[in-house]
């Protein structure tokens, strides 16, 4: 009788904790936009470019760390990522010019690549059974939302009694401490696939020749654009553009009395709503077409963003937007990574998903940088919001022609 692999395993638990801490740090960078810019008298685009470079480096680093993991082992690659992440944060705490921050964010971005979702999701995906893979990927992705829930408010709270430089040092220590979980992050299987016995180069060439891989790559761009723009700029956007918080109202009663605090809490609300949305996406991915689920998520994101920017920005609309967008936030990741595994197999999932993820980070770079640049030119974020609406609609359409049949079956 065949042994059934449980859904909750040491690999999944350890992976979730590492993703949680890595993403908590990464999600908090938007909170530092105004404090750092005001301390040094920088333009909004100066620190925005640093965050944009971080996202681009994350994208470049993802397939590199995926290949390192497949060559030298997952745990060694993740530990290297933690060292690079901590070094980038520590050195950034000493930076005093825009150029220094921008160059050092390359280290931070590579560190996120080594400790974040892309690499660990590949480990979780290989360790999970076929029955539980979609849900295991969703749980690991939802762990990132756990970090997003407490990361920005924690950073905002710490900034209340210590300089931002000390917060960076504390974050560097946190990413090193969580490495004590690495011994549990072990996958005893490489998975099965019709193409398992082929080399990474052969599978990579086959994927790059497949139009569906190109469509998945292009479609992931808008996910990065929308998510990173909101993470990097929404706290500042809410601080400056939102109407006043009513005295004696619900938010005031919860201790949220300034738009600055609301901006940080908004990122947390997105993370909170995303836990349910991501788990639902993982469950649906087990039973329904992943490409149609992805098209639906991108279409809904487009509608939510358009509705938000066309209404007055009030505390109520900020909360509603955060909950609605949060329910769609990272729901694309278990579906996209699951689609890559479904079509191209598990053996080289880390590298293949890493390349697709690079498109996500190209979108991240454009969203973060363009947000700061257009803010400096126009004085607000309206134009960059509408660009996000357009790319979201594009992604909804581009997933429809994807062929979900395993590539090995198509080539047989």
C-alpha positions, 0 to 999 in steps of 0.5 A: 500500500502506497504511503501518503505524504501529509500536507504539513511537513517539516519542509513546509513549516521551515520554508514558511518561516524563512519566507515570512521573515524575508518578506517581512523585511522586503515589504517594509521598504515603502515605510522608509520612503519619507523618513530617508528622503526627508533626512537627506533632502532627496527627491522621491525618485531617488529612494524609489530607484533604490527599491526598483533596483532591489526588485530588478536584482531580485529578478536577476538573482532568482534563476541564478540562485535556482541554478545554484540550488540545483547544483550545490543544494538548496540549503547552501544556496539559501544560506548564501542568500541570507549572508548577502541579504544581511550584508546589503542591509548592514551596508545600507544602514551606512549609506548617505547618498542616493547612489550608495543606496541604489548600488547596495540594494543590488545586494539586498535584491540578491539576498531576497532571491536567495531567501524568498519565495522563488527558491523555497517554493521550488523546494516545497513543490518538490517535497510535496505530493502530487495531491497536495502540491497546489495547496502546499505552494499556496501555504508557502506563498501565504507565509509571505503575507504573514510577513507583510502583515507585521513587517511594515507596522513593525518598521513604523513602530521601530522608527518611532524610537530609533533611527532607520539605520538601526532598524536596518541592522535589526532586520539584518540580524533577523534574517540570519537568526532564521537560518537555524531552520535550514536543517529542516529544509530538506527535499528527498525527491526531485519529483517525476516528469516525462522529461526528468532524465534530460539535462537542465539545458535541454529542458530550458531550450525546450521551454524557451521554444514553447510559446506558452512559456513566453506567454507565462513570462509576459503575463507575470510582468503586470503582477510585479508592476502592481505589487511592487508599486503598491508596496513601495509607494502606497504608504506614502500615497496614503500619507499624502493623498488620503482624507483625514481620519475621523476623530472618535471613529473606528480607526481612531479607536484602534489607535490609527490616528494619522494617515502615515500609520494608516499607510503602514496598516494598509500594507498589513491589511493587504497581507492579511486578506492575501492569506485567504486569497492565496489559500483559495487560489491554491485550492482552486488550482487543484480542481480548475484550469490554472490559466483561467484562474490567472486570467480571472485574478488579473482581470479583477485586479484591474477592476479594483485598481480602476475603481479605487483611483476613480473615487475620492481617497478616504480612510474607508476606500483605502481599507476597502482597496487594501482588502480587495487587492489583498485577496488577489495579491499573491494568489498568482504565485502558486498558480504560476509556479504550479503551471510551470511545474505542471507543464515542464516538470519538477526537476528544474522548477527552480530555474524555470520558475526563476526565469519567469519570475524575472519578468515579475521583477522587470515589472517591479522595477518599472512600477517602483521607479516609474511611480517615483519618477512620475510623482516628481514630474506630476506631483501625484501618482494618478498616471502610474495607477492607470498604467497599472490598470493597462498592464493588468488587462494585458496579463488577463488576456495573455494567459488565455492561449497558454497550453496547459498540457505537459510539454513532455506529452506534447513532444512524445 
